[in-house]
Amino acid sequence: MPSTSNIAAPLVSVITVNYNNSRVTEELLVSIGRISYTHLEVIVVDNASAEDPTAALQALMPTVRVIRSDKNLGFAGGNNLGIKAAKGDFLFLVNNDTEFTEGLIEGLVEVFREHADAGVVSPKFHYFFHPGTIEYAGYNEVDRLTGRNSMVGCHEPDNGQYDQLSATNYAHGGGMMISRRALEEVGLMPEVYFLYYEEFDWCEMFKRKGYKIYYQYKSLLYHKESMTTGKNSPLKTYYLTRNRILFMRRNVQLPSRMVFLLYFSFFTIPKNTLVFILKREKVHLKAFWNGIFWHLRHLKNSKEVCVA
């Protein structure tokens, strides 16, 4: 891999996806306007919102480029649309429910300058509504038995305990910078997921090409968690269920994949079904089973679900 030590102030393409939440996107643009790093292009992909946000967004930031999709492409599809239009040496994919802090961009770029094996870099995340509380300081690996994982430092007060640059298992989908050089080798984000787990799968794709995923403590992003889908929406239940299985099918080889499927069948399904019934959450119960039935309709190892 060629050295990136000659990077000074490269063009960074900031890409965010808006879906019926232009007020939150406007707040993101205001925060971008406050930072001192100016060698940016800002791209907002609108995922077929009911109202066109272009005029309101450009009133706040005249240079912003708004790309309107005629249908909701999901998280991966919306970001990919922005990636295809981006011109930057680095692309910073960021949730619209976040706010920038000073030094955010510089810290992320620094990792690429100093580590030629960097493919994706995420900043430290704090909860916006709980200042000083960590959401993300890296990711633990997805467990091969349960198909679940956890964020390093989540809900801990930030006392500097994670203030060291480190390789991590996955980037945070709410804010991840990618080098164009690595992107051209790895390819776009897998769109089969639509929502959730796509960044984990994408990171696995980067790692298979020899790149590392880094956590940069010097960069900080504030996150207004789950403002688009809701903390307990049926949409979230469906995609977390479907994509938990999908990630394992695409990224875990036999026999580990079979062990997970047995665990899911004989523990997760009975447990979650009982919980939804006891809580009388019929809508979530239906969403949970719809996520499972998707796989019953895609039993064959098609191009979308085969192990890479």
C-alpha positions in Angstrom: 0.0 0.0 0.0 1.4 3.4 -0.9 2.3 5.9 1.8 -0.1 8.7 2.5 2.4 10.9 4.4 2.1 13.7 1.8 -1.5 14.4 2.8 -1.8 18.0 4.1 -5.4 19.3 3.9 -7.1 17.0 1.5 -10.6 17.5 0.1 -13.1 15.7 2.4 -16.5 14.8 1.1 -19.1 14.8 4.0 -22.0 12.7 3.1 -25.2 12.4 5.1 -28.7 10.9 4.4 -31.9 12.7 5.1 -35.3 11.1 5.4 -38.2 13.2 6.6 -36.1 14.9 9.1 -34.7 18.1 7.6 -34.7 20.0 10.9 -32.1 17.6 12.3 -30.1 17.8 9.1 -30.1 21.6 9.3 -28.6 21.3 12.8 -25.9 19.1 11.4 -25.1 21.7 8.7 -24.9 24.5 11.3 -22.4 22.4 13.3 -20.3 21.8 10.1 -20.3 25.5 9.5 -18.7 26.1 12.9 -15.5 24.1 12.4 -12.3 25.5 11.1 -11.6 22.8 8.5 -12.9 24.3 5.3 -11.6 22.0 2.5 -15.0 20.2 2.4 -17.7 19.3 0.1 -21.0 18.6 1.8 -23.5 16.2 0.2 -27.0 15.5 1.5 -28.8 12.6 0.0 -32.5 12.9 0.4 -34.1 9.5 0.6 -37.5 10.4 -1.0 -38.7 12.5 1.8 -42.3 13.8 1.7 -41.1 17.3 1.3 -38.0 18.5 -0.7 -35.5 19.9 1.8 -33.2 21.5 -0.8 -34.3 25.2 -0.3 -34.1 25.0 3.5 -30.7 23.3 3.5 -29.2 25.6 0.9 -30.5 28.7 2.8 -28.2 27.5 5.7 -25.3 26.3 3.6 -25.4 27.7 0.0 -22.6 25.3 -1.1 -24.4 22.1 0.0 -25.2 19.7 -2.7 -28.6 18.0 -2.3 -29.2 14.8 -4.2 -32.9 13.7 -4.3 -33.7 10.1 -4.7 -37.1 9.1 -6.1 -37.3 6.2 -3.7 -36.0 5.3 -0.2 -32.7 3.5 -0.8 -32.1 2.8 2.9 -28.9 3.7 4.8 -26.5 1.9 2.4 -28.2 2.8 -0.8 -28.5 6.5 0.2 -24.8 6.7 1.2 -23.7 4.9 -2.0 -25.6 7.5 -4.0 -23.6 10.2 -2.2 -20.3 8.2 -2.6 -20.8 8.0 -6.4 -21.2 11.8 -6.6 -18.3 12.7 -4.2 -15.0 14.1 -5.3 -13.0 14.0 -2.1 -9.8 12.2 -1.3 -11.6 11.0 1.8 -15.3 10.5 2.3 -16.8 11.0 5.7 -20.2 9.2 6.0 -22.1 10.7 8.9 -25.6 10.4 10.3 -27.7 13.5 10.0 -28.5 13.2 13.8 -24.9 14.1 14.7 -23.1 17.3 15.4 -19.4 18.1 14.6 -16.8 19.3 17.0 -13.6 21.2 16.3 -10.7 19.0 15.2 -13.0 16.2 14.1 -11.9 16.1 10.5 -8.2 16.7 11.2 -8.0 13.8 13.6 -9.5 11.4 11.2 -7.3 12.5 8.3 -4.3 12.2 10.6 -4.8 8.4 10.9 -4.6 8.0 7.2 -1.5 10.1 7.1 0.3 8.0 9.7 -1.1 4.5 8.9 -1.0 3.3 5.4 -3.1 0.3 6.2 -6.1 2.4 7.4 -9.2 1.7 5.4 -11.9 3.2 7.6 -11.7 5.4 10.7 -14.4 6.4 13.2 -14.2 9.1 15.9 -15.1 8.8 19.5 -18.9 9.2 20.0 -20.6 11.0 22.9 -24.3 11.0 23.5 -25.5 14.5 22.5 -28.1 14.6 25.3 -25.7 13.3 27.9 -22.5 15.3 27.5 -19.4 13.6 28.7 -20.9 10.1 28.3 -19.3 7.7 25.8 -21.4 5.9 23.2 -18.5 4.5 21.1 -14.8 4.0 21.6 -14.5 1.0 19.3 -16.4 -2.2 18.7 -16.1 -5.6 20.1 -16.3 -8.5 17.5 -19.6 -9.9 16.6 -20.0 -13.1 18.7 -20.0 -16.2 16.5 -22.6 -17.8 18.7 -25.1 -15.0 19.3 -24.6 -12.8 16.3 -24.4 -9.8 18.6 -21.7 -7.4 19.6 -21.2 -4.3 21.8 -19.5 -0.9 21.7 -16.4 -0.3 23.8 -17.0 2.2 26.5 -20.8 2.5 25.9 -22.5 4.5 28.7 -19.3 5.1 30.6 -18.3 8.6 31.7 -15.4 9.8 29.6 -12.4 10.1 31.9 -9.8 9.5 29.1 -9.8 5.8 29.7 -10.0 5.2 25.9 -7.7 8.0 24.8 -5.4 6.0 22.6 -5.6 5.3 18.8 -6.4 1.7 18.2 -7.4 -0.8 15.6 -11.0 -2.0 16.2 -13.3 -4.6 14.8 -15.9 -2.2 13.2 -16.4 1.4 12.4 -19.5 3.2 13.8 -22.0 3.6 11.0 -23.0 7.0 12.4 -19.6 8.4 11.4 -16.9 6.8 9.4 -14.2 8.2 7.1 -13.0 6.1 4.2 -10.1 6.7 1.9 -10.9 6.8 -1.8 -7.9 4.6 -2.5 -9.3 1.8 -0.3 -12.9 2.4 -1.5 -11.9 1.8 -5.1 -10.4 -1.6 -4.1 -13.2 -2.7 -1.8 -16.3 -1.4 -3.4 -19.6 0.2 -2.2 -21.5 -0.6 0.9 -23.7 -3.7 0.6 -27.2 -2.5 -0.1 -29.0 -5.8 0.8 -29.1 -4.8 4.4 -31.1 -1.5 3.9 -30.8 -0.7 7.7 -28.4 -2.0 10.4 -25.4 -4.3 10.2 -24.3 -3.0 6.8 -21.3 -1.1 8.2 -20.2 -4.4 10.0 -20.3 -6.3 6.7 -18.5 -3.4 4.9 -15.8 -3.5 7.5 -15.4 -7.2 7.0 -14.9 -6.4 3.2 -12.2 -3.9 4.0 -10.4 -6.3 6.3 -10.5 -9.1 3.7 -8.6 -6.7 1.5 -5.9 -6.2 4.1 -7.1 -2.8 5.5 -7.6 -2.0 9.2 -10.5 -0.3 10.9 -9.3 2.4 13.4 -10.9 4.3 16.3 -9.5 7.9 16.7 -9.9 9.3 20.2 -8.8 12.7 19.1 -11.9 13.2 17.1 -15.3 13.6 18.8 -18.8 13.4 17.3 -22.0 14.0 19.2 -24.9 11.6 18.4 -28.6 12.2 18.9 -29.3 8.5 19.0 -32.2 6.8 17.1 -34.0 10.0 16.1 -35.0 8.6 12.6 -36.2 5.0 13.2 -37.2 5.4 16.9 -35.7 3.5 19.8 -38.3 0.6 19.6 -39.8 0.9 16.2 -41.2 -2.3 14.4 -38.9 -1.2 11.5 -35.9 -1.5 13.8 -37.1 -4.9 15.1 -37.5 -6.3 11.6 -34.2 -5.2 10.2 -32.2 -6.0 13.3 -33.6 -9.5 13.2 -33.3 -10.0 9.5 -29.8 -8.5 9.3 -28.4 -10.3 12.3 -29.0 -13.5 10.5 -27.9 -12.1 7.2 -24.5 -10.9 8.5 -23.8 -14.4 9.9 -24.8 -16.0 6.6 -22.5 -13.7 4.7 -19.5 -13.6 7.0 -19.3 -16.7 9.1 -18.2 -20.1 7.7 -19.4 -23.5 8.6 -19.5 -25.0 11.2 -19.7 -21.8 13.2 -22.6 -20.6 11.1 -24.6 -23.7 11.9 -23.9 -23.3 15.6 -25.3 -19.8 15.4 -28.4 -21.0 13.6 -29.0 -23.6 16.2 -28.6 -21.0 19.0 -31.0 -18.6 17.2 -33.6 -21.3 16.5 -33.7 -22.9 20.0 -33.0 -19.8 22.2 -33.5 -16.5 20.4 -36.8 -17.3 18.6 -38.6 -18.8 21.7 -37.3 -16.1 24.0 -38.2 -13.1 21.8 -41.5 -14.6 20.9 -42.5 -15.1 24.5 -41.3 -11.6 25.5 -43.3 -9.9 22.7 -46.4 -12.0 23.7 -46.1 -11.2 27.4 -45.7 -7.5 26.6 -48.6 -7.6 24.1 -46.4 -6.1 21.4 -48.1 -7.8 18.5 -46.6 -5.4 15.9 -43.1 -6.2 17.1 -43.8 -9.9 17.2 -44.9 -9.7 13.6 -41.9 -7.7 12.6 -39.6 -10.2 14.3 -41.1 -13.2 12.5 -41.1 -11.3 9.2 -37.4 -10.8 9.6 -37.0 -14.6 10.0 -39.4 -15.4 7.1 -37.2 -13.3 4.8 -34.5 -15.9 5.1 -36.9 -18.8 4.6 -37.7 -17.2 1.2 -33.9 -16.8 0.5 -32.7 -20.2 1.6 -30.4 -20.7 -1.4 -27.0 -19.0 -1.3 -27.8 -16.3 -3.8 -25.3 -13.6 -4.6 -26.9 -11.4 -1.9 -26.6 -13.8 1.0 -23.7 -16.1 0.2 -20.6 -16.1 2.4 -18.0 -13.9 0.8 
